[in-house]
């Protein structure tokens, strides 16, 4: 009896189960269809409602792997700053231009590149990966990098304020110090900090919701000019070179020092008002050398060597020394010597300038 009743309900029960299956399948297909219709997040192809441009800087990256997509998203934001910093760099180079044949000063004295690298690295610390998305049909990852404008602006303003306080203290030292070496070091440090401030302020204008920066109390160009004038009035360097091609070697050293904003007194016995603070004294030598024949035509070689001492005139202490040598070759002896001379000029001038700059401006912390 029970069995017959169960058997009679069988077809109806199967129809009910089939109905449920169909309903479930329709629902599943509807969800899948809706998911396909939704497509990628809005930020993949344009602006993001969740991270609007008024509040965030956005960068989108795409690649075959998630990590590569994230790296490209970071790079997309980095490019925003790089473009603006690049245009500003030309302006700063004009500020820091030397009077020596219109050339820009050596990067050891005022490092524009270092300042921009430091500032950009700091500001990019505020970038995060907000979202990622995988396009399964193409196997491509997308990543959205965002920078909260308000947060980044606050961080940049804090750094600028810190630099302003540091510059203020340095300029106070220049007014109070009776030591010209301490004064020039303080002025030089103030210029470097103002350059870094300029870089931060450029980035602040990019990230600030208002597009405005923070005006400073002192000018980079003005303080840099103060540094150059102080050096011209208070520091003198005497360069004496003996040996072969002494005039050429001396001229190269003088030009290198002038490019760093360091004044050089005329050779010989300086006038009383031009007594040097630092004396550069040395010699260069050039000689032809025989090398084993390596084939035709024969090559001529010239070996060069140069040694210099750098002396603090006030204390008579040796503050630096330069010892360089090299060898250059060519088919003709005259061209081999010309090449050797150019190599000597370049290496000696660069090293003498670096060591004197280290002494006058103070060695940079690594």
C-alpha positions in Angstrom: 0.0 0.0 0.0 2.7 2.4 1.0 4.8 1.3 -1.9 1.9 1.9 -4.4 1.3 5.3 -3.0 5.0 6.2 -3.3 5.1 4.9 -6.8 2.1 6.9 -7.8 3.8 10.1 -6.5 7.0 9.4 -8.4 6.3 11.2 -11.7 5.0 14.3 -10.0 8.0 14.4 -7.7 10.3 14.1 -10.7 8.6 16.9 -12.4 8.9 19.1 -9.3 12.6 18.4 -9.0 13.1 19.1 -12.7 11.4 22.4 -12.2 13.7 23.4 -9.4 16.7 22.5 -11.5 15.5 24.6 -14.4 14.8 27.5 -12.1 18.3 27.2 -10.5 19.9 27.0 -13.9 18.1 30.1 -15.1 19.1 31.9 -12.0 22.8 30.8 -12.4 22.8 31.9 -16.1 21.3 35.2 -15.1 24.0 35.9 -12.5 26.7 34.8 -15.0 25.2 37.0 -17.7 25.0 40.0 -15.3 28.6 39.4 -14.3 29.6 39.4 -18.0 27.5 42.5 -18.6 29.2 44.3 -15.7 32.6 44.1 -17.5 35.8 45.6 -16.1 36.0 48.2 -13.2 35.5 51.7 -14.4 39.1 52.6 -13.7 40.4 50.2 -16.3 39.2 52.4 -19.1 38.9 55.8 -17.5 38.2 57.6 -14.3 37.2 56.0 -11.1 34.1 56.9 -9.2 35.6 55.4 -6.0 38.9 57.3 -6.5 37.9 60.6 -8.2 40.7 62.7 -9.7 39.8 65.6 -7.4 40.8 63.6 -4.4 43.3 61.1 -5.8 46.1 60.9 -8.3 45.6 57.6 -10.3 47.8 55.4 -12.4 46.8 52.3 -14.2 49.1 49.5 -15.3 48.5 46.3 -17.2 50.7 43.2 -17.8 50.8 39.5 -18.0 51.4 39.2 -14.3 49.9 40.9 -11.3 53.3 42.2 -10.0 54.2 43.6 -13.4 50.8 45.4 -13.6 51.3 46.9 -10.2 54.8 48.1 -11.1 53.5 49.8 -14.2 50.7 51.4 -12.2 53.4 52.9 -9.8 55.4 54.0 -12.9 52.3 55.7 -14.4 52.1 58.0 -11.3 55.8 58.5 -11.2 55.7 59.8 -14.8 53.3 62.6 -13.7 56.0 64.0 -11.4 58.9 63.2 -13.8 57.5 65.4 -16.5 57.0 68.4 -14.3 60.4 68.0 -12.5 62.1 67.8 -15.9 60.8 71.1 -17.0 61.7 72.7 -13.6 65.2 71.3 -13.8 66.0 73.7 -16.7 64.8 76.6 -14.7 67.0 75.6 -11.7 70.0 75.2 -13.9 69.6 78.8 -15.0 69.5 79.9 -11.3 72.7 77.9 -10.6 74.6 78.8 -13.8 78.2 79.7 -13.4 79.9 82.8 -14.8 82.6 80.7 -16.3 81.9 80.5 -20.1 78.2 80.1 -19.4 78.5 76.6 -18.2 76.5 75.1 -15.4 78.3 74.4 -12.2 79.6 71.0 -11.4 77.0 68.6 -9.9 79.2 68.2 -6.8 78.5 71.7 -5.7 74.7 71.8 -6.3 73.2 68.5 -7.1 69.9 69.0 -9.0 69.6 65.4 -9.9 70.1 64.2 -6.3 67.5 66.7 -5.0 64.9 65.6 -7.5 65.6 61.9 -6.9 65.2 62.3 -3.1 62.0 64.4 -3.4 60.4 62.0 -5.9 61.3 59.0 -3.9 59.7 60.5 -0.8 56.5 61.6 -2.5 56.0 58.2 -4.1 55.9 56.6 -0.6 52.3 57.8 -0.5 51.3 55.6 -3.5 49.3 52.4 -2.8 47.7 49.7 -5.0 44.0 50.2 -4.4 42.6 47.5 -6.7 43.5 44.8 -9.2 41.5 43.1 -11.9 42.1 40.0 -14.1 40.6 40.0 -17.6 40.2 36.2 -17.8 39.4 36.2 -21.5 42.7 37.8 -22.3 44.7 36.7 -19.3 45.8 40.3 -18.6 46.1 41.8 -15.1 45.2 45.4 -14.4 46.3 47.4 -11.4 45.1 50.8 -10.0 47.7 52.8 -8.1 46.3 55.8 -6.1 47.7 58.7 -4.1 45.5 60.4 -1.6 46.0 64.1 -2.5 45.2 65.4 0.9 47.5 63.0 2.7 50.4 63.5 0.3 50.0 67.3 0.5 50.2 67.2 4.2 53.3 65.1 4.2 55.0 67.4 1.6 54.0 70.5 3.6 55.6 69.0 6.7 58.9 68.3 4.8 58.9 71.9 3.4 58.3 73.4 6.8 61.2 71.3 8.2 63.5 72.6 5.4 62.4 76.2 6.0 63.4 75.9 9.6 66.7 74.4 8.6 67.5 77.1 6.1 66.5 79.8 8.6 69.0 78.3 11.1 71.7 78.1 8.5 71.3 81.7 7.4 71.4 82.7 11.1 74.8 81.0 11.3 76.1 83.0 8.4 75.2 86.3 10.1 76.7 85.3 13.4 79.8 83.3 12.4 83.1 85.1 12.2 84.7 82.1 10.5 84.6 82.4 6.7 84.9 78.6 6.2 81.9 78.0 8.4 80.0 80.8 6.7 80.5 79.4 3.2 79.6 75.9 4.3 76.3 77.2 5.9 75.5 79.2 2.7 76.2 76.2 0.5 74.1 73.9 2.7 71.3 76.5 2.6 71.3 76.5 -1.2 71.2 72.7 -1.3 68.2 72.6 1.1 66.4 75.3 -0.9 66.9 73.3 -4.0 65.3 70.3 -2.3 62.5 72.6 -1.1 61.9 73.7 -4.7 61.6 70.1 -5.7 59.1 69.3 -2.9 57.2 72.4 -3.7 56.9 71.4 -7.4 55.4 68.1 -6.3 53.1 69.8 -3.8 51.6 71.8 -6.7 50.9 68.5 -8.5 49.2 66.7 -5.6 47.5 69.6 -3.8 43.7 69.7 -4.3 44.1 73.4 -4.9 47.1 73.1 -7.2 49.0 75.6 -5.1 52.4 75.3 -3.4 54.0 76.8 -0.3 55.7 80.2 -0.8 59.1 80.5 0.8 60.6 83.3 2.7 63.9 83.3 0.8 64.9 82.7 -2.8 67.1 79.9 -4.1 68.6 82.3 -6.7 69.3 85.0 -4.2 71.0 82.8 -1.6 73.0 81.1 -4.4 74.2 84.6 -5.5 75.1 85.4 -1.9 77.2 82.2 -1.9 79.1 83.1 -5.1 79.7 86.7 -3.9 81.0 85.5 -0.6 83.4 83.1 -2.2 84.6 85.8 -4.6 85.3 88.2 -1.8 86.7 85.8 0.8 88.3 82.8 -0.9 91.3 82.7 -3.2 93.0 79.6 -4.7 96.5 79.7 -6.1 97.4 77.1 -8.8 101.0 76.4 -9.7 102.0 73.7 -12.2 105.4 72.7 -13.4 106.6 70.2 -16.0 105.4 69.4 -19.5 102.3 71.2 -20.8 102.1 73.1 -17.5 100.0 76.0 -19.1 97.4 73.6 -20.4 97.2 71.6 -17.2 96.8 74.8 -15.1 94.1 76.2 -17.4 92.1 73.0 -17.1 92.4 73.1 -13.3 91.4 76.7 -13.2 88.4 76.2 -15.4 87.2 73.3 -13.3 87.5 75.3 -10.1 85.7 78.3 -11.7 82.8 76.0 -12.8 82.4 75.1 -9.1 82.2 78.8 -8.2 85.7 78.8 -6.7 87.9 81.8 -7.6 91.5 81.5 -8.6 94.2 84.2 -8.2 96.7 84.9 -11.0 99.8 82.8 -11.2 103.1 84.1 -9.8 103.3 86.3 -6.7 99.8 87.4 -5.7 99.2 90.9 -4.6 98.6 91.4 -0.8 94.9 91.6 -1.3 94.9 88.4 -3.3 96.8 86.1 -0.9 95.5 82.6 -1.4 93.6 80.5 1.1 94.4 77.2 -0.7 97.5 76.5 -2.8 97.4 73.8 -5.5 101.0 72.9 -6.4 102.2 70.0 -8.6 103.7 68.8 -11.9 102.9 66.7 -14.9 105.1 64.6 -17.1 104.7 63.0 -20.5 107.0 60.4 -22.1 107.0 58.2 -25.1 106.9 54.5 -24.3 107.8 51.5 -26.4 105.3 48.7 -26.6 105.6 45.3 -28.2 104.7 45.3 -31.8 101.1 44.0 -32.2 100.8 44.3 -36.0 100.9 46.9 -38.7 100.7 49.8 -38.7 102.7 50.4 -35.5 101.0 52.3 -32.7 102.8 55.1 -30.7 102.1 55.4 -27.0 102.6 58.2 -24.5 102.5 57.7 -20.8 101.5 60.6 -18.6 101.6 61.2 -14.8 100.6 64.0 -12.5 101.0 64.7 -8.8 99.6 67.6 -6.8 99.4 68.6 -3.2 96.6 70.9 -1.9 97.6 73.0 1.1 95.6 75.1 3.5 97.7 78.3 3.5 96.6 79.4 7.0 97.7 76.2 8.7 100.2 74.9 6.2 98.4 71.6 6.4 98.1 69.4 3.3 94.3 69.0 2.8 94.5 66.8 -0.2 96.7 65.1 -2.8 96.2 64.0 -6.3 98.3 61.3 -8.1 97.1 60.2 -11.5 98.7 58.4 -14.5 97.7 56.8 -17.7 98.7 55.9 -21.2 97.3 56.8 -24.6 98.1 55.5 -28.1 97.7 56.5 -31.7 99.2 55.9 -35.1 101.2 59.1 -34.8 103.3 60.3 -31.9 101.9 63.8 -31.9 98.3 62.6 -31.7 99.2 60.1 -29.0 100.6 62.9 -26.9 97.6 65.1 -27.6 95.3 62.3 -26.3 97.5 61.9 -23.3 97.3 65.6 -22.6 93.5 65.6 -22.9 93.2 62.7 -20.5 95.5 64.3 -18.0 93.6 67.6 -18.1 90.3 65.9 -17.5 91.3 63.6 -14.7 93.5 66.1 -12.8 91.1 69.0 -13.0 88.2 66.8 -11.9 90.0 65.4 -8.9 91.6 68.7 -7.8 88.2 70.3 -8.0 86.5 67.6 -6.0 89.0 67.6 -3.2 89.0 71.4 -2.8 85.2 71.5 -2.9 85.2 68.8 -0.2 87.4 71.0 1.9 85.6 74.3 1.4 82.0 73.1 1.3 82.4 70.2 3.7 82.4 66.6 2.7 79.0 65.2 1.8 77.6 62.5 4.0 77.1 59.2 2.2 
